[in-house]
Amino acid sequence: MKPKTLTELLATQVPDVKFVLEPRMLSMGGSLVIYGQAETWKSWAVLDLATAVSEGRPWLVFPSSRQKVLLIQTELTEFMYQDRVLAFVKQALGGKVPENGHQPLFVNDQELKLDTWQGGQVLDEWVKTYGIGVVIIDCLYASLASGTTKDEIAIQKLIDAAKRIQAKHNTSVVIVHHKRKEDRETDSDKRFEEMTGTAKLGYWADTIFRFSHIDRAEDTVKIAIEKERHAKERSKDLVLKFDRQQLRLVTYAGIPTSRGG
């Protein structure tokens, strides 16, 4: 590579950037971080995200393009997570399992640590073998060998593993951050760096969603869109309700936002 003149730079043909979530929320090879207060339905939302993108239907209020999705769950045991997924399929999807080509893939492993060399290699192999377009990591602290997001070296190693699959395979990466259960007694609505103890993920992320309570009794949440690196104009925050019958975030009219009306 050699330096370009201004004329050469302006004449360079730049390929179109394709987006998994519109408007310009998550690009192919891009990054999204989801975080926020406890019990704001983040894991249910990303389960909905995985099935929505696998089928190419909208998620929340965002149109999606169909991609092969790998959801990595590192916090719950396989039995507990299977129970959650079974409930989601029954109540959110009406008991209908999508066809094989439109199903997300799942890894449920509490021993998988993505900040280690072995974890990074395994992740790369899965992405290459199965043609994964979107990786969802749920959740951050449980995917680190040290088990704490305040470990700056571990965070950087995880980011490096994510960057490798982004660069090699043009794979999008979504990371979900929950507080550890023992840290939830002081569950104030904190900003990302204050909650995680690191600024590294915030710099890496293209887009950041913050989930917070509006009314716990009514199961209403606000999703603040704190960062939109590729946006042409600022998006409005979302106010949604968790429907316990459908196990997904819906509009106040009762229309599942992930169904696009």
C-alpha positions in Angstrom: 0.0 0.0 0.0 1.2 3.5 -0.9 -0.1 6.9 0.1 -2.8 8.3 -2.2 -3.4 11.8 -3.4 -6.7 13.5 -2.7 -7.7 12.9 -6.3 -6.8 9.2 -6.0 -8.6 8.8 -2.7 -11.8 10.4 -4.1 -11.7 8.2 -7.2 -11.3 5.0 -5.1 -14.3 2.6 -5.6 -15.6 1.7 -2.2 -17.8 -1.4 -2.0 -21.3 -1.0 -0.6 -21.6 -1.8 3.0 -24.3 -4.3 3.7 -26.2 -4.2 7.0 -27.7 -7.0 9.1 -29.9 -4.5 11.0 -31.3 -1.3 9.4 -31.2 1.6 9.5 -27.4 1.1 9.6 -27.4 -0.4 13.1 -25.3 -3.5 12.5 -23.1 -3.9 9.4 -21.7 -7.2 8.0 -18.4 -7.4 9.9 -19.7 -4.9 12.4 -20.3 -4.9 16.2 -23.2 -4.3 18.5 -23.0 -4.2 22.3 -26.2 -4.7 24.4 -26.1 -3.9 28.1 -28.2 -2.5 31.0 -30.0 -3.2 34.2 -30.8 -6.6 35.4 -34.2 -8.2 34.4 -34.7 -5.9 31.4 -35.2 -9.0 29.2 -31.8 -8.7 27.3 -31.3 -12.4 26.9 -34.9 -12.9 25.7 -34.3 -10.0 23.3 -31.1 -11.6 21.8 -32.8 -15.0 21.5 -35.5 -13.2 19.5 -32.7 -11.5 17.6 -31.1 -14.8 16.7 -34.3 -16.3 15.4 -35.3 -13.1 13.6 -32.0 -12.7 11.7 -31.9 -16.4 10.8 -35.3 -15.9 9.1 -34.6 -12.4 7.8 -37.5 -10.8 9.6 -37.5 -7.6 11.6 -36.2 -7.5 15.2 -37.8 -5.0 17.5 -38.3 -2.1 15.0 -35.2 -2.9 12.9 -35.5 -4.7 9.5 -32.9 -7.5 9.1 -31.2 -9.4 6.3 -31.1 -13.1 6.7 -27.8 -14.5 8.0 -26.6 -17.7 9.6 -26.5 -17.0 13.3 -24.5 -18.6 16.1 -25.7 -17.8 19.7 -23.1 -18.6 22.3 -24.6 -18.8 25.8 -21.9 -19.0 28.6 -23.9 -18.1 31.7 -26.6 -20.8 32.1 -26.3 -24.6 32.2 -27.4 -26.4 29.1 -30.5 -27.7 30.8 -31.6 -24.3 32.0 -31.0 -22.7 28.6 -32.8 -25.5 26.8 -35.8 -24.9 29.1 -35.8 -21.2 28.1 -35.5 -21.9 24.4 -38.3 -24.4 24.5 -40.5 -21.8 26.2 -39.6 -19.3 23.5 -40.3 -21.6 20.6 -43.7 -22.5 22.2 -44.8 -19.0 23.1 -43.0 -16.6 20.8 -42.9 -18.8 17.7 -46.2 -20.6 18.2 -44.5 -23.9 18.6 -43.3 -23.8 15.0 -39.6 -24.6 14.5 -38.2 -22.8 11.4 -36.8 -24.9 8.6 -33.2 -26.1 8.9 -31.8 -23.4 6.7 -33.5 -20.7 8.8 -32.5 -21.9 12.3 -29.8 -20.3 14.5 -27.1 -22.5 15.8 -26.5 -22.7 19.6 -23.5 -23.4 21.8 -24.1 -23.7 25.5 -20.8 -24.0 27.4 -20.0 -22.5 30.7 -16.3 -23.6 30.3 -15.8 -21.7 27.0 -13.6 -18.7 27.5 -13.2 -16.5 24.5 -10.3 -14.5 25.9 -8.1 -17.6 25.7 -6.2 -18.8 22.6 -8.2 -22.0 22.6 -11.5 -20.2 22.8 -10.6 -17.9 20.0 -9.5 -20.8 17.8 -12.7 -22.7 18.5 -14.8 -19.6 17.6 -12.9 -19.1 14.4 -13.4 -22.7 13.4 -17.1 -22.6 14.1 -17.5 -19.5 12.0 -15.5 -21.0 9.1 -17.1 -24.4 9.2 -20.8 -23.3 9.5 -20.6 -20.1 7.4 -21.7 -17.9 10.3 -22.7 -14.4 9.5 -23.6 -13.2 13.0 -22.1 -14.3 16.3 -24.0 -13.5 19.5 -22.1 -13.8 22.8 -24.3 -14.0 25.9 -22.8 -13.0 28.2 -19.6 -11.0 28.5 -18.3 -11.7 32.0 -19.1 -15.5 31.7 -17.0 -15.6 28.5 -13.9 -14.4 30.3 -11.5 -16.7 32.1 -11.2 -14.3 35.0 -15.0 -13.8 35.2 -14.7 -10.0 35.6 -15.1 -7.2 33.0 -12.6 -5.2 35.0 -9.8 -7.3 33.6 -8.6 -5.1 30.8 -6.2 -7.6 29.4 -9.0 -10.3 29.2 -11.3 -7.8 27.5 -8.7 -6.9 24.9 -8.1 -10.5 24.1 -11.8 -11.1 23.6 -12.0 -8.0 21.4 -9.0 -9.4 19.4 -10.8 -12.7 18.9 -13.9 -10.8 17.7 -11.8 -8.7 15.3 -10.2 -11.8 13.8 -13.5 -13.3 12.7 -14.7 -9.9 11.6 -11.7 -9.4 9.4 -11.3 -13.0 8.1 -15.0 -13.9 7.6 -16.8 -10.5 7.6 -18.8 -11.8 10.5 -20.9 -9.5 12.7 -20.4 -9.8 16.5 -23.0 -9.0 19.1 -21.9 -9.0 22.8 -24.4 -8.9 25.7 -23.3 -7.7 29.1 -25.2 -8.6 32.3 -24.1 -7.9 35.8 -23.0 -10.8 37.9 -25.8 -11.9 40.2 -23.8 -10.9 43.3 -23.4 -7.4 41.9 -27.1 -6.8 41.3 -28.1 -5.4 44.7 -27.0 -1.9 43.5 -28.7 -2.1 40.1 -28.7 1.6 39.2 -29.0 2.7 35.6 -25.3 3.2 34.9 -23.5 4.1 31.7 -21.5 1.4 29.8 -18.0 2.3 31.0 -19.1 2.7 34.6 -21.1 -0.6 34.6 -18.3 -2.7 32.9 -15.3 -1.0 34.3 -13.7 -0.7 30.9 -13.8 1.7 27.9 -12.3 -0.8 25.5 -15.6 -2.4 24.4 -17.2 1.0 24.0 -14.5 2.1 21.6 -14.7 -1.2 19.6 -18.5 -1.3 19.3 -20.2 0.3 16.3 -23.5 0.5 18.0 -24.5 0.3 21.7 -28.0 -0.4 23.1 -28.7 0.3 26.8 -31.7 -1.4 28.4 -33.3 0.2 31.5 -36.5 -0.1 33.5 -39.3 2.3 33.0 -41.9 0.5 35.2 -41.0 -2.9 36.7 -44.6 -3.7 37.5 -45.6 -3.1 33.9 -42.6 -4.8 32.4 -41.8 -1.7 30.4 -38.2 -0.9 29.3 -36.4 1.8 27.4 -33.7 1.0 24.9 -31.4 3.9 24.6 -29.3 3.9 21.5 -26.1 5.3 22.9 -23.8 5.0 19.9 -24.4 4.7 16.2 -21.1 4.8 14.3 -22.7 4.4 10.9 -25.9 6.3 11.3 -26.7 9.1 9.0 -29.1 10.6 11.6 -29.7 9.9 15.3 -32.3 7.2 16.1 -34.9 7.7 18.7 -34.9 5.7 21.9 -37.4 2.8 22.1 -40.0 2.2 24.7 -41.3 -1.3 24.7 -43.1 -3.8 26.9 -42.2 -7.4 27.6 -45.1 -9.6 26.9 -44.9 -12.6 29.3 -47.3 -14.6 27.1 -45.2 -14.2 24.0 -41.8 -13.9 25.8 -40.7 -11.0 23.7 -40.7 -7.3 23.6 -43.8 -5.8 22.0 -45.3 -2.5 21.3 -48.0 -1.1 23.5 -50.6 -2.1 20.9 -49.6 -5.7 21.5 -48.0 -6.2 18.1 -44.7 -8.1 18.3 -42.1 -5.6 17.2 -40.0 -8.5 15.9 -42.7 -9.4 13.5 -42.7 -5.9 12.0 -46.4 -5.4 12.6 
